[in-house]
Amino acid sequence: MARAVVASPAPASKRTKAASVVTGSRRIGDALSIAEQQGLLSGGRTLTVRGRMPSRLVEQAKKKTGIQSDSKLLEAALASIVAADDYAEWLIAQSGTISKDLDLEF
C-alpha cells in the first residue's frame, strides 16, 4: 500500500522564511510547509551538499520558484522530494490485483 503524506499547509503566518520566499510555486511552498511540520527544517544547518548542475537548469528553477539562494533552492528541491505523493506509483502497482471474476455491474 502507498505511503500517503497527509498534511495541510501551515497558515501563511506560520510558514518558514524559506516558504515565504517562494513566489512562483505554491507546490514548493506547500512542500516546505510539510517538511517544516515534520520537523525536517529545524536545527542547525550543519550538512554541506555540493553538486555541479547545468546552469540553465538552475536558472529556470530559480526563475520558476523565485528563490535566488542556491542553498534555499536545494532545500526546496529536497522538501519537494520528501513531500511527494506516491499515489501514481501505488496505482500502477495495483494493476492485475483485482480478480477478473469480480462483478463490477451495478
C-alpha positions as CSV (number, residue, x, y, z in Angstrom):
1,M,0.0,0.0,0.0
2,A,1.3,3.5,-0.8
3,R,2.6,5.8,1.8
4,A,0.4,8.8,1.9
5,V,1.5,12.2,3.1
6,V,-1.5,13.8,4.8
7,A,-0.8,17.3,5.9
8,S,-2.4,20.6,5.2
9,P,-0.2,23.6,4.6
10,A,0.5,25.8,7.6
11,P,-1.2,29.2,7.7
12,A,0.9,31.8,5.9
13,S,1.8,33.4,9.2
14,K,3.4,30.2,10.5
15,R,5.3,29.2,7.4
16,T,9.1,29.3,7.4
17,K,11.0,32.2,5.9
18,A,12.1,29.8,3.1
19,A,8.5,29.0,2.2
20,S,7.6,32.7,2.1
21,V,10.4,33.4,-0.3
22,V,8.8,31.1,-2.9
23,T,6.5,33.2,-5.0
24,G,6.4,31.2,-8.2
25,S,5.2,27.8,-7.0
26,R,2.6,27.1,-4.4
27,R,3.6,23.4,-4.6
28,I,7.1,24.3,-3.4
29,G,5.8,26.4,-0.6
30,D,3.5,23.5,0.4
31,A,6.4,21.1,0.3
32,L,8.4,23.4,2.6
33,S,5.5,23.7,5.0
34,I,5.1,19.9,5.1
35,A,8.9,19.5,5.7
36,E,8.6,22.0,8.5
37,Q,5.6,20.3,10.1
38,Q,7.6,17.0,10.1
39,G,10.4,18.8,11.9
40,L,12.8,18.4,9.0
41,L,13.8,22.1,8.8
42,S,14.6,22.6,12.4
43,G,18.0,22.6,13.9
44,G,21.3,23.9,12.7
45,R,22.4,23.9,9.1
46,T,25.4,21.5,9.6
47,L,25.5,19.5,6.4
48,T,27.1,20.8,3.2
49,V,25.6,19.4,0.0
50,R,27.5,20.1,-3.3
51,G,27.0,19.3,-6.8
52,R,27.6,20.5,-10.3
53,M,24.4,21.5,-12.1
54,P,23.6,22.7,-15.6
55,S,23.4,26.5,-15.3
56,R,20.2,26.6,-17.4
57,L,18.5,24.2,-15.1
58,V,19.4,26.2,-12.0
59,E,18.4,29.5,-13.8
60,Q,15.0,28.1,-14.7
61,A,14.4,26.6,-11.3
62,K,15.2,30.0,-9.7
63,K,13.0,31.8,-12.2
64,K,10.1,29.4,-11.6
65,T,10.3,29.5,-7.8
66,G,11.5,33.0,-7.1
67,I,14.3,31.6,-4.9
68,Q,17.7,33.2,-5.5
69,S,19.8,31.4,-3.0
70,D,21.4,28.2,-4.1
71,S,21.1,26.7,-0.6
72,K,17.4,27.6,-0.4
73,L,16.8,26.2,-3.8
74,L,18.4,22.9,-2.8
75,E,16.3,22.9,0.4
76,A,13.1,23.5,-1.6
77,A,14.1,20.7,-4.0
78,L,14.7,18.2,-1.2
79,A,11.5,19.2,0.5
80,S,9.6,18.5,-2.7
81,I,11.1,15.0,-2.8
82,V,10.1,14.4,0.9
83,A,6.6,15.7,0.4
84,A,6.0,13.9,-2.9
85,D,2.8,11.9,-3.3
86,D,3.4,8.3,-4.3
87,Y,-0.1,7.7,-5.5
88,A,0.8,7.2,-9.1
89,E,3.4,4.5,-8.3
90,W,0.9,2.8,-6.0
91,L,-1.8,2.9,-8.6
92,I,0.4,1.3,-11.2
93,A,1.5,-1.4,-8.7
94,Q,-2.2,-2.3,-8.3
95,S,-2.5,-3.5,-11.9
96,G,-3.9,-7.0,-12.0
97,T,-4.6,-7.3,-8.3
98,I,-8.4,-7.3,-8.7
99,S,-9.9,-10.7,-9.5
100,K,-11.3,-11.0,-13.0
101,D,-14.3,-12.8,-11.5
102,L,-15.3,-9.7,-9.5
103,D,-18.7,-8.5,-10.7
104,L,-18.5,-4.7,-11.2
105,E,-22.0,-4.4,-12.6
106,F,-24.3,-2.0,-10.7
